[in-house]
Structures are given as structure tokens and as C-alpha cells.
Amino acid sequence: MWDLNRQITEQKDKNSLLKARNDTLDAEVRDLKQGFAAIEERARNELGMVKQDEVFYQVIEKSNLDVAPSVHQDTNKQ
């Protein structure tokens, strides 16, 4: 009996996760059907697209750069 209750609880947990996923997908489908805003957002975020006559700037944080400063050695020393 204990095993059956555990299985039921596990299945209810799985069902809850799947329902949340389905709700998210349902909302996304409705957004895509209703307007171009969601399509534009996906094109920008997932495909890196920009509008015609739009300028794209990419800002790279200095702290994210792992480039060591170049060291120049003078081989012409006497």
C-alpha cells in the first residue's frame, strides 16, 4: 500500500510539472497567433535579427574579457 501511495504522489508531481510546461507553451502559441511582437522578440533573441535601418551595438563588459595584455620584448637590445 505504501508503494502505491508513493507512486501516486510521484505521478502527481510529474503531472504538475507537465501542466506548468503545457501552460507556458499554450501562452507562447497564443502570443504567436495574436501578433508580431512575440515573433519579433524571438527573431531578435534567438536569431540575432535587427530591423532594416537599425544599428546593432554589442557592449562587452571589461570584467568578462580574459585577454592578457600583450608584452612586447625588444630583441634588438645591445
SVG drawing of the C-alpha trace seen along z (x, -y; Angstrom):
<svg xmlns="http://www.w3.org/2000/svg" viewBox="-5 -53 80 55">
<polyline fill="none" stroke="black" stroke-width="0.4" points="0.0,0.0 2.9,-2.3 4.4,-1.8 1.2,-2.6 0.8,-5.9 4.4,-6.8 3.8,-6.1 0.6,-8.2 2.5,-11.1 5.3,-10.9 2.9,-10.8 1.0,-13.9 4.3,-15.7 5.2,-14.8 1.7,-15.9 2.1,-19.2 5.4,-19.9 4.0,-18.9 0.9,-21.1 3.1,-24.1 5.1,-23.3 1.9,-23.0 0.6,-26.2 3.8,-28.0 3.7,-26.5 0.0,-27.4 0.7,-31.0 3.5,-31.2 1.3,-29.8 -1.4,-32.3 1.2,-35.1 2.5,-33.9 -1.0,-33.7 -2.1,-37.1 0.6,-39.4 4.0,-40.2 5.5,-41.3 6.3,-37.8 7.6,-36.9 9.9,-39.9 11.1,-39.2 12.1,-35.6 13.7,-36.8 15.8,-39.2 16.7,-37.0 17.1,-33.6 18.3,-34.6 20.1,-37.9 18.0,-39.7 17.7,-43.5 15.2,-45.8 16.1,-47.5 18.0,-50.7 18.6,-49.7 22.1,-49.8 23.2,-47.0 25.7,-47.7 27.2,-44.9 28.6,-46.0 31.2,-43.8 31.9,-44.2 35.6,-44.7 35.4,-42.2 34.3,-39.5 37.4,-39.8 40.0,-37.2 42.6,-38.7 46.0,-39.2 47.9,-42.4 50.4,-41.8 54.0,-42.0 56.5,-43.3 60.0,-42.1 62.7,-44.2 65.0,-41.7 67.3,-44.4 69.0,-45.2 72.7,-45.7"/>
</svg>
